[in-house]
Amino acid sequence: MKDLLNLQLRGQWSSAQVQQLSPTALAYIGDAVYELFVRVHYLMPPRKLRLYHHQVVAQVRAESQAQQLRSLEPHLTPAERDLLKRGRNAASGCPKRLNPAIYQQATSLETLIGYLYLCDPQRLAYLLTQLNLNAPPESLENLLP
């Protein structure tokens, strides 16, 4: 148990361990990591909790995640692009309010974040610094391929 806790805190898993995980499992972890990153981003300057909540919800919505993915694309390696495809193809059960393409893009981003969190936290940190979380989300028409 102690080794597992150290592995989780350190954020370094072996490639063999991560390869055993499905893209949806990576997206599950990536969703949590992304939301935590966004929450921490909005902590300063101090605000009321309600405002924190509205800012975070605006950024963790699938539409905003798809926008963030598009802004990261020039920074991605070929291997990361392949991982995005795995995440996109694994996306299922799209909410009725969403265009499936938007949902697939958001799931792709979460898959990439989950993978990098487990395998390469330094690369994840670099990509997260490339996000523009202060920009208002674009309209949906600009997000579709």
NORWO-V602615 format. One record per residue. BURIAL is # if it has 9 or more other C-alpha atoms within 8 Angstrom, else .. Layout:
burial
BURIAL
BURIAL
This chain:
burial
.
.
.
.
.
.
#
#
.
.
#
#
#
.
.
.
.
#
.
.
.
.
#
#
#
#
#
#
#
#
#
.
#
#
#
.
.
#
#
.
.
#
#
.
.
.
.
.
.
.
.
#
.
.
#
#
.
#
#
#
.
#
#
#
#
#
#
#
#
.
.
#
.
.
.
.
.
.
.
#
#
.
#
#
#
#
#
#
.
.
#
.
.
#
.
.
.
.
.
.
.
#
#
#
#
#
#
#
#
#
#
#
#
#
#
#
#
#
#
#
#
.
.
#
.
.
#
.
.
.
#
.
.
.
.
.
#
.
.
.
.
.
#
.
.
